[in-house]
Amino acid sequence: MRTDDAVVVVTGASSGIGRATALELARRGADPVLVARRADALHDVARQCELAGARPLVVPADVTDETAVHAVVAQAQERLGPVDGWVNAASVMQFGALWEVPAADVARVLEVNVMGAVHGCQAVLPGMMARGRGVLVNVSSLLGAIALPFGGSYSMSKFALRALGAGLRQELRRAGATGVEVCTVLPVAVDTPIWQVAATLTGRNPLPPPPVLPPERVATEIVDRIRSPRREAVVGGVAARALLAAHSVVPSVAERLLDVVMDLMTPGSRTGPPGPGNLYEPAPGTGSVRGRPQE
């Protein structure tokens, strides 16, 4: 699908991968529809998209609100035209042993990361199917194949997004919905603000272990998949693919390697009082693409 003049909705567009994707779409000639909870952050992204020549549309919404997500499609169609692409990038994270994490917090992670994506799929797919054209991209993670210790709810959500994509592809095929594609992107550790604003029980949030991908690299992959759909795309080079291959053959070894990775994530971790992070309320400020200052 060409991105020139394409209307593409991006959830989680206020920061991190979602923000980087919106900016990359603008650079490639698309008109991004910016969705997140923080209106001020979205307007900041919109100004940057306009500098690239795009016609961005700001639609503040919480993806856990099904009605609000359906309203995004209606506003996009009214202002820009039919939705050609949809990127489910909204995500939250929590650290803690699963038996200690409040059940309500686990449910909130799943509500944002999984049900937020489900709401997007249900809102946009009927129109795409009627037109016989459209691409939907779900942003999962390498942690959607190998679970992260002390990040159980986040890993569960990313596993679920892979299942969501696989199920949708089969349903679309059985429905004869040609021209509508569903892609899943699985990046390795990415330098986004999600690590700094994650909920934590201990007051320590690990930082992503090196080598860390810049969000712009993942955004490029997402836009490439809109242009040229693929079932699943791992972003992270040979090491990521090797770890996935090892997990499929000797999962216990791969999981122990992830334990070692967790040890690498601890030095330099954020310290502070335990808290819910941005699970229930968005972080203050106008947002950013990266979680750490660029050198």
Buried (B, 14 or more C-beta within 10 A) or exposed (E): BEBEEBBBBBBBBBBBBBBBBBBBBBBBBBBBBBBBBBBBBBBBBBEBBEEBEBBBBBBBBBBBEBEBBBBBBEBBBEEBEBBBBBBBBBBBBBBBEBEEBEEEBBEBBBBBBBBBBBBBBEBBBEBBBEEEBBBBBBBBBBBBBBBBBBBBBBBBBBBBBBEBBBEBBEEBEEEEBEEBBBBBBBBBBBBBBBBBBBBBBEEEBBBBBEEBBBBBBBBBBBBBBBBEBEEBBBBBEEEBEEBBEBBEEEEEEBBEBBEEBBEEBEEEBBEEEEEBBBBEEBBEBBBBBBBBEEE
